[in-house]
Amino acid sequence: MEKTDTQRRSEWLEDLGDRCCSALLVISGLSGAIAIWALIVRMTPWYVTPWW
């Protein structure tokens, strides 16, 4: 019984770690995209930049 408990805990921890890693990847990707977009917006005048 104790073995299954520890197995469940380890699986849960692995799942949590995987989720954290994917969340970090998504956040870093989003921040990178936002930084690039801000750079492009700063380099181009506001009246040239499309709003869609």
MODELLER restraints for C-alpha pairs under 7 A, 6 or more apart:
rsr = mdl.restraints
at = mdl.atoms
rsr.add(forms.Gaussian(group=physical.xy_distance, feature=features.Distance(at['CA:41:A'], at['CA:49:A']), mean=6.82, stdev=0.5))
